[in-house]
Amino acid sequence: MAVYANLTIDQGSDFYSSISVEGSNGLPFDLTGHTARGQIRRNYTSSTAYPFTALINDPTAGEIVISLGNTATSQMKPGRYLYDIEIVQANTGERTRVVEGQVEVTPGVTR
C-alpha cells in the first residue's frame, strides 16, 4: 500500500525530493534490482503527463530521489495535480506503487 504525501513545486524552478521506502516491518526496503518511475498529471484521465526523473540513490537504504527540471516545471500551469511513484522489480516486472498524492504548482513572478 502506497504512502500518501503531498508535494509543492515552484513553477519554473528545479525540483528535487527524496523518498525513503519502508517495508511492512518499518525497516528500509531493499531496492536492489528495482527501478523507479513516476508521473504528474492534472487528473487521473489526463493524457498530458510530466514524468519525474526517478533514481534509486541508495538501494539498501530504500532511498529514491525524484526530480523535475525547470523546463518541465515552466510548462506546468499553476494549480493542483496528482502524482505517484512506482518501483519495478527488474527480473519479474512486478510493479508496486510506493507513494502517491497531490502536487501544488505555485506560480512564479520572475521571468
C-alpha positions as CSV (number, residue, x, y, z in Angstrom):
1,M,0.0,0.0,0.0
2,A,1.3,3.4,-1.0
3,V,2.2,6.2,1.4
4,Y,0.3,9.4,0.8
5,A,2.4,12.6,0.6
6,N,1.7,15.9,-0.9
7,L,4.3,18.0,-2.8
8,T,4.7,21.7,-3.6
9,I,6.6,22.6,-6.8
10,D,7.5,26.2,-7.7
11,Q,6.7,26.9,-11.3
12,G,9.9,27.5,-13.4
13,S,12.2,26.1,-10.7
14,D,14.2,22.9,-10.4
15,F,12.5,20.4,-8.1
16,Y,14.1,17.6,-6.1
17,S,12.8,15.4,-3.3
18,S,14.0,12.3,-1.5
19,I,11.7,9.3,-0.7
20,S,12.5,6.7,1.9
21,V,10.7,3.4,1.1
22,E,10.0,1.2,4.1
23,G,8.9,-2.4,4.3
24,S,6.0,-3.7,6.3
25,N,8.4,-4.2,9.2
26,G,9.3,-0.5,9.3
27,L,12.8,-1.0,8.1
28,P,14.2,0.4,4.8
29,F,13.0,-1.7,1.8
30,D,16.0,-3.0,-0.2
31,L,15.6,-1.7,-3.7
32,T,18.4,-3.7,-5.2
33,G,17.2,-5.0,-8.6
34,H,14.5,-2.4,-8.9
35,T,14.0,0.7,-11.0
36,A,11.7,3.7,-10.1
37,R,9.4,5.8,-12.2
38,G,6.7,8.3,-11.6
39,Q,4.5,10.9,-13.3
40,I,2.4,14.0,-12.6
41,R,-1.0,14.5,-14.3
42,R,-3.7,17.1,-13.9
43,N,-6.2,14.3,-13.2
44,Y,-6.4,10.5,-13.4
45,T,-7.6,10.5,-17.1
46,S,-5.3,13.4,-18.4
47,S,-3.3,12.5,-21.5
48,T,-0.6,15.0,-20.6
49,A,2.0,13.7,-18.2
50,Y,5.1,15.2,-16.6
51,P,7.5,12.3,-15.9
52,F,9.8,12.5,-12.9
53,T,13.4,11.6,-13.2
54,A,13.5,8.9,-10.5
55,L,16.8,7.5,-9.4
56,I,17.5,4.9,-6.7
57,N,20.2,6.7,-4.9
58,D,20.9,4.2,-2.1
59,P,19.2,0.8,-2.8
60,T,19.9,-0.8,0.6
61,A,18.6,2.2,2.4
62,G,15.4,2.3,0.2
63,E,16.2,5.8,-1.0
64,I,14.7,7.2,-4.2
65,V,15.4,10.7,-5.5
66,I,12.8,12.3,-7.8
67,S,13.3,15.5,-9.8
68,L,11.9,17.7,-12.5
69,G,14.0,20.3,-14.3
70,N,12.9,24.0,-14.6
71,T,12.0,23.4,-18.3
72,A,9.3,20.9,-17.2
73,T,8.0,22.9,-14.3
74,S,7.8,26.1,-16.5
75,Q,5.3,24.2,-18.8
76,M,3.0,23.3,-15.9
77,K,0.2,25.7,-15.2
78,P,-0.3,26.7,-11.5
79,G,-2.8,24.6,-9.6
80,R,-3.3,21.1,-8.3
81,Y,-2.1,17.9,-9.9
82,L,-1.8,14.2,-8.9
83,Y,1.3,12.1,-8.9
84,D,2.6,8.7,-8.0
85,I,5.9,6.8,-7.8
86,E,6.3,3.1,-8.6
87,I,9.1,0.7,-8.2
88,V,9.6,-2.1,-10.7
89,Q,11.3,-5.3,-10.0
90,A,13.7,-5.9,-12.9
91,N,13.5,-9.7,-13.0
92,T,9.8,-10.1,-12.8
93,G,8.4,-6.8,-13.9
94,E,6.3,-6.6,-10.7
95,R,5.2,-3.0,-10.1
96,T,4.4,-1.5,-6.7
97,R,3.2,2.0,-6.0
98,V,5.2,3.3,-3.1
99,V,4.0,6.9,-2.8
100,E,1.1,9.0,-4.2
101,G,-0.5,12.3,-3.5
102,Q,-1.3,15.8,-4.8
103,V,1.1,18.3,-6.2
104,E,0.5,22.0,-5.8
105,V,2.3,24.0,-8.5
106,T,2.8,27.6,-7.3
107,P,3.1,30.4,-9.9
108,G,6.3,32.3,-10.4
109,V,6.7,36.0,-10.8
110,T,10.3,36.4,-12.1
111,R,10.6,36.0,-15.8
